[in-house]
Amino acid sequence: MRTFTQELVLTIVDSLVIGALLVLAGFLVNLGLERYKSRDAFLKELAKTRVEKIASVWSSLYEYESVVDDLISKTGELKLRQGGYIEREEFAYDDDELEAQARELSETSSARRQHIEDLLERERFWLGATLYDRCGSYFALQRNRVRLFFEIFMTEDETELNRIQAEYEQAQKEAEEGRRDVLSVLEDLEARPEVAKRRH
């Protein structure tokens, strides 16, 4: 038989053991929650960084496309004027100004091309395989447009000119499809934010 003191000590010890177990359980739950919060914050930061890197690449590609469009437009207008195919409009730039703009756009195009080549390689991890491939293809299609455009003006053979013009028109279509391909991947990332947390 136990005495009152023994019962009291046993009750206190039981309470202390139960209390210690509850404190330990609370500590372990809190530790698990902190790890979860830390991992979640880390993944959110990764996703945020990835979105910033993707935005930087897309912005550079879009700017390059704009420069290519301007270069083709201004150079085309200049060559058509010089060939006597079109007249200068009343408020349009004169040939010297147009040629200076085309030369500046050509230099800008070259600088941006090099920048994008470096940027794609530097941000390859952040883009992931699919987006990297699509951006690289789109970029190559834009470069091909420029190459074919200038080949048109360097070709004097009519048969060759027709072939290059047809190839150029096809390159225009492919560049637009390439643009849509990149945008489809970006829309997929936007629609499924959890994808932005892992490599696409």
Residue pairs with C-beta under 8 A, 6 or more apart in sequence:
2 10
43 197
44 197
46 197
47 193
47 196
47 197
49 126
50 126
50 196
50 197
51 189
51 196
53 123
53 126
53 127
54 123
54 126
54 127
54 131
54 186
54 189
56 119
56 123
57 116
57 119
57 120
57 123
57 127
57 135
58 135
58 182
58 186
60 112
60 115
60 116
60 119
61 116
61 135
61 138
61 139
61 142
61 182
63 112
64 109
64 112
64 113
64 116
64 139
64 142
65 142
65 175
65 179
67 105
67 108
67 109
67 112
68 109
68 142
68 145
68 146
70 105
71 102
71 105
71 106
71 108
71 109
71 146
72 145
72 146
72 149
74 98
74 101
74 102
74 105
75 102
75 105
75 106
75 149
75 150
75 153
76 149
77 86
77 92
77 98
78 95
78 98
78 99
78 102
79 153
80 86
81 87
81 88
81 95
81 98
82 95
88 94
88 95
92 98
93 101
109 146
113 143
116 139
117 139
120 127
120 132
120 135
120 136
120 139
124 132
125 199
127 135
127 200
128 199
128 200
129 199
129 200
130 185
130 200
131 182
131 185
131 186
131 189
131 200
134 178
134 181
134 182
134 185
135 182
137 178
137 181
138 175
138 178
138 179
138 181
138 182
141 171
141 174
141 175
141 178
142 175
142 178
144 171
144 174
144 175
145 168
145 171
145 172
145 175
148 164
148 167
148 168
148 171
149 168
151 164
152 161
152 164
152 165
152 168
155 161
155 164
185 200
188 195
188 200
189 195
189 196
189 200
